[in-house]
Amino acid sequence: MFDNYTFGELLKLFAPLLIIELILIIICLRSIIKDQVNYLPKWAWALIVIFVNLLGAVIYLIIGRKRD
């Protein structure tokens, strides 16, 4: 599917997605440090957000955050 693209073209194609994912991870990590969390310790949520990429951040935002 991407056989005809050069590395530079692929980088231009996926750069916005990578930037959005990085911003989401930073927001989640900041929230983990600052706020209370549910179900798991803070270090476990941080590992999930970092290593499970987009899905980990979404899972944290849905079930991991403690709402006021």
VMD Tcl script that builds the backbone (N, CA, C; Angstrom):
set m [mol new atoms 204]
animate dup $m
set s [atomselect $m all]
$s set {name element resname resid chain x y z} {
  {N N MET 1 A 0.815 -1.181 0.000}
  {CA C MET 1 A 0.000 0.000 0.000}
  {C C MET 1 A 0.871 1.261 0.000}
  {N N PHE 2 A 1.939 1.266 0.778}
  {CA C PHE 2 A 2.806 2.439 0.846}
  {C C PHE 2 A 4.116 2.211 0.105}
  {N N ASP 3 A 4.121 1.281 -0.844}
  {CA C ASP 3 A 5.354 0.938 -1.550}
  {C C ASP 3 A 5.884 2.078 -2.411}
  {N N ASN 4 A 5.029 2.903 -2.930}
  {CA C ASN 4 A 5.445 3.959 -3.849}
  {C C ASN 4 A 5.862 5.252 -3.151}
  {N N TYR 5 A 5.750 5.303 -1.841}
  {CA C TYR 5 A 6.084 6.511 -1.098}
  {C C TYR 5 A 7.526 6.459 -0.609}
  {N N THR 6 A 8.166 7.606 -0.569}
  {CA C THR 6 A 9.496 7.696 0.022}
  {C C THR 6 A 9.348 7.907 1.526}
  {N N PHE 7 A 10.468 7.800 2.235}
  {CA C PHE 7 A 10.434 7.992 3.682}
  {C C PHE 7 A 9.968 9.402 4.040}
  {N N GLY 8 A 10.416 10.391 3.298}
  {CA C GLY 8 A 10.010 11.771 3.563}
  {C C GLY 8 A 8.520 11.982 3.372}
  {N N GLU 9 A 7.958 11.362 2.344}
  {CA C GLU 9 A 6.517 11.489 2.113}
  {C C GLU 9 A 5.722 10.797 3.217}
  {N N LEU 10 A 6.196 9.632 3.657}
  {CA C LEU 10 A 5.516 8.937 4.748}
  {C C LEU 10 A 5.599 9.730 6.047}
  {N N LEU 11 A 6.743 10.353 6.271}
  {CA C LEU 11 A 6.897 11.171 7.465}
  {C C LEU 11 A 5.931 12.352 7.444}
  {N N LYS 12 A 5.782 12.991 6.296}
  {CA C LYS 12 A 4.830 14.096 6.172}
  {C C LYS 12 A 3.397 13.610 6.373}
  {N N LEU 13 A 3.113 12.402 5.941}
  {CA C LEU 13 A 1.770 11.848 6.056}
  {C C LEU 13 A 1.409 11.532 7.504}
  {N N PHE 14 A 2.357 10.944 8.242}
  {CA C PHE 14 A 2.063 10.489 9.596}
  {C C PHE 14 A 2.482 11.471 10.689}
  {N N ALA 15 A 3.178 12.538 10.369}
  {CA C ALA 15 A 3.642 13.500 11.375}
  {C C ALA 15 A 2.497 14.098 12.200}
  {N N PRO 16 A 1.400 14.520 11.597}
  {CA C PRO 16 A 0.305 15.063 12.430}
  {C C PRO 16 A -0.243 14.053 13.427}
  {N N LEU 17 A -0.356 12.795 13.021}
  {CA C LEU 17 A -0.845 11.767 13.939}
  {C C LEU 17 A 0.127 11.538 15.083}
  {N N LEU 18 A 1.409 11.532 14.783}
  {CA C LEU 18 A 2.417 11.343 15.822}
  {C C LEU 18 A 2.431 12.507 16.802}
  {N N ILE 19 A 2.266 13.717 16.294}
  {CA C ILE 19 A 2.242 14.901 17.163}
  {C C ILE 19 A 1.013 14.875 18.066}
  {N N ILE 20 A -0.138 14.519 17.525}
  {CA C ILE 20 A -1.363 14.435 18.329}
  {C C ILE 20 A -1.217 13.369 19.404}
  {N N GLU 21 A -0.641 12.223 19.058}
  {CA C GLU 21 A -0.450 11.160 20.037}
  {C C GLU 21 A 0.517 11.596 21.140}
  {N N LEU 22 A 1.592 12.273 20.778}
  {CA C LEU 22 A 2.551 12.746 21.767}
  {C C LEU 22 A 1.900 13.758 22.716}
  {N N ILE 23 A 1.100 14.664 22.180}
  {CA C ILE 23 A 0.395 15.638 23.015}
  {C C ILE 23 A -0.574 14.937 23.965}
  {N N LEU 24 A -1.283 13.932 23.477}
  {CA C LEU 24 A -2.223 13.186 24.319}
  {C C LEU 24 A -1.491 12.458 25.439}
  {N N ILE 25 A -0.356 11.862 25.142}
  {CA C ILE 25 A 0.430 11.176 26.168}
  {C C ILE 25 A 0.914 12.165 27.225}
  {N N ILE 26 A 1.376 13.326 26.804}
  {CA C ILE 26 A 1.849 14.342 27.753}
  {C C ILE 26 A 0.712 14.819 28.650}
  {N N ILE 27 A -0.468 15.042 28.067}
  {CA C ILE 27 A -1.630 15.469 28.852}
  {C C ILE 27 A -2.001 14.404 29.876}
  {N N CYS 28 A -2.000 13.148 29.464}
  {CA C CYS 28 A -2.354 12.066 30.387}
  {C C CYS 28 A -1.320 11.923 31.501}
  {N N LEU 29 A -0.031 11.990 31.167}
  {CA C LEU 29 A 1.000 11.871 32.193}
  {C C LEU 29 A 0.921 13.021 33.196}
  {N N ARG 30 A 0.636 14.214 32.704}
  {CA C ARG 30 A 0.484 15.370 33.600}
  {C C ARG 30 A -0.717 15.166 34.528}
  {N N SER 31 A -1.793 14.615 33.982}
  {CA C SER 31 A -2.978 14.342 34.783}
  {C C SER 31 A -2.699 13.261 35.830}
  {N N ILE 32 A -1.943 12.246 35.440}
  {CA C ILE 32 A -1.611 11.167 36.378}
  {C C ILE 32 A -0.801 11.717 37.546}
  {N N ILE 33 A 0.156 12.572 37.256}
  {CA C ILE 33 A 1.012 13.128 38.309}
  {C C ILE 33 A 0.219 14.045 39.233}
  {N N LYS 34 A -0.661 14.859 38.658}
  {CA C LYS 34 A -1.341 15.907 39.411}
  {C C LYS 34 A -2.584 15.421 40.154}
  {N N ASP 35 A -3.353 14.535 39.566}
  {CA C ASP 35 A -4.656 14.152 40.111}
  {C C ASP 35 A -4.642 12.749 40.692}
  {N N GLN 36 A -5.766 12.396 41.320}
  {CA C GLN 36 A -5.970 11.046 41.833}
  {C C GLN 36 A -6.393 10.129 40.689}
  {N N VAL 37 A -6.069 8.831 40.809}
  {CA C VAL 37 A -6.418 7.862 39.765}
  {C C VAL 37 A -7.245 6.732 40.363}
  {N N ASN 38 A -7.933 6.001 39.509}
  {CA C ASN 38 A -8.762 4.865 39.916}
  {C C ASN 38 A -8.101 3.551 39.544}
  {N N TYR 39 A -8.395 2.502 40.318}
  {CA C TYR 39 A -8.139 1.100 40.015}
  {C C TYR 39 A -6.685 0.648 40.058}
  {N N LEU 40 A -5.734 1.443 39.617}
  {CA C LEU 40 A -4.326 1.048 39.588}
  {C C LEU 40 A -3.480 2.147 40.213}
  {N N PRO 41 A -2.255 1.807 40.642}
  {CA C PRO 41 A -1.357 2.863 41.125}
  {C C PRO 41 A -0.939 3.796 39.992}
  {N N LYS 42 A -0.461 4.963 40.363}
  {CA C LYS 42 A -0.077 5.956 39.361}
  {C C LYS 42 A 1.016 5.434 38.436}
  {N N TRP 43 A 1.992 4.702 38.980}
  {CA C TRP 43 A 3.081 4.208 38.140}
  {C C TRP 43 A 2.566 3.222 37.091}
  {N N ALA 44 A 1.556 2.441 37.438}
  {CA C ALA 44 A 0.997 1.486 36.477}
  {C C ALA 44 A 0.267 2.217 35.352}
  {N N TRP 45 A -0.493 3.246 35.704}
  {CA C TRP 45 A -1.172 4.032 34.671}
  {C C TRP 45 A -0.164 4.706 33.756}
  {N N ALA 46 A 0.923 5.208 34.328}
  {CA C ALA 46 A 1.951 5.854 33.510}
  {C C ALA 46 A 2.557 4.866 32.518}
  {N N LEU 47 A 2.840 3.656 32.960}
  {CA C LEU 47 A 3.380 2.641 32.045}
  {C C LEU 47 A 2.379 2.283 30.951}
  {N N ILE 48 A 1.117 2.168 31.310}
  {CA C ILE 48 A 0.087 1.852 30.314}
  {C C ILE 48 A -0.007 2.962 29.278}
  {N N VAL 49 A -0.021 4.206 29.727}
  {CA C VAL 49 A -0.139 5.336 28.804}
  {C C VAL 49 A 1.072 5.390 27.868}
  {N N ILE 50 A 2.262 5.137 28.402}
  {CA C ILE 50 A 3.467 5.234 27.583}
  {C C ILE 50 A 3.599 4.071 26.603}
  {N N PHE 51 A 3.368 2.846 27.070}
  {CA C PHE 51 A 3.679 1.685 26.247}
  {C C PHE 51 A 2.518 1.141 25.426}
  {N N VAL 52 A 1.290 1.498 25.749}
  {CA C VAL 52 A 0.152 1.021 24.962}
  {C C VAL 52 A -0.297 2.102 23.976}
  {N N ASN 53 A 0.480 3.155 23.895}
  {CA C ASN 53 A 0.278 4.246 22.941}
  {C C ASN 53 A -1.118 4.833 23.009}
  {N N LEU 54 A -1.768 5.000 21.895}
  {CA C LEU 54 A -3.041 5.711 21.834}
  {C C LEU 54 A -4.124 5.031 22.666}
  {N N LEU 55 A -4.211 3.732 22.588}
  {CA C LEU 55 A -5.248 3.005 23.325}
  {C C LEU 55 A -5.062 3.148 24.835}
  {N N GLY 56 A -3.830 3.130 25.313}
  {CA C GLY 56 A -3.577 3.293 26.745}
  {C C GLY 56 A -4.023 4.646 27.253}
  {N N ALA 57 A -3.761 5.696 26.480}
  {CA C ALA 57 A -4.183 7.034 26.881}
  {C C ALA 57 A -5.706 7.143 26.907}
  {N N VAL 58 A -6.365 6.568 25.926}
  {CA C VAL 58 A -7.829 6.615 25.874}
  {C C VAL 58 A -8.426 5.834 27.043}
  {N N ILE 59 A -7.864 4.666 27.345}
  {CA C ILE 59 A -8.354 3.875 28.479}
  {C C ILE 59 A -8.186 4.650 29.781}
  {N N TYR 60 A -7.036 5.301 29.947}
  {CA C TYR 60 A -6.838 6.099 31.160}
  {C C TYR 60 A -7.874 7.209 31.247}
  {N N LEU 61 A -8.117 7.913 30.155}
  {CA C LEU 61 A -9.071 9.021 30.191}
  {C C LEU 61 A -10.488 8.538 30.473}
  {N N ILE 62 A -10.834 7.336 30.041}
  {CA C ILE 62 A -12.196 6.825 30.249}
  {C C ILE 62 A -12.377 6.256 31.652}
  {N N ILE 63 A -11.468 5.370 32.098}
  {CA C ILE 63 A -11.698 4.700 33.387}
  {C C ILE 63 A -10.677 5.020 34.458}
  {N N GLY 64 A -9.524 5.556 34.111}
  {CA C GLY 64 A -8.473 5.749 35.095}
  {C C GLY 64 A -8.544 7.027 35.878}
  {N N ARG 65 A -9.110 8.060 35.288}
  {CA C ARG 65 A -9.191 9.344 35.979}
  {C C ARG 65 A -10.243 9.309 37.066}
  {N N LYS 66 A -9.935 9.896 38.185}
  {CA C LYS 66 A -10.929 10.030 39.260}
  {C C LYS 66 A -11.639 11.354 39.041}
  {N N ARG 67 A -12.922 11.276 38.859}
  {CA C ARG 67 A -13.714 12.480 38.619}
  {C C ARG 67 A -14.180 13.056 39.946}
  {N N ASP 68 A -14.279 14.369 39.977}
  {CA C ASP 68 A -14.699 15.053 41.210}
  {C C ASP 68 A -16.168 14.927 41.447}
}
mol reanalyze $m
mol bondsrecalc $m
mol representation Tube
mol addrep $m
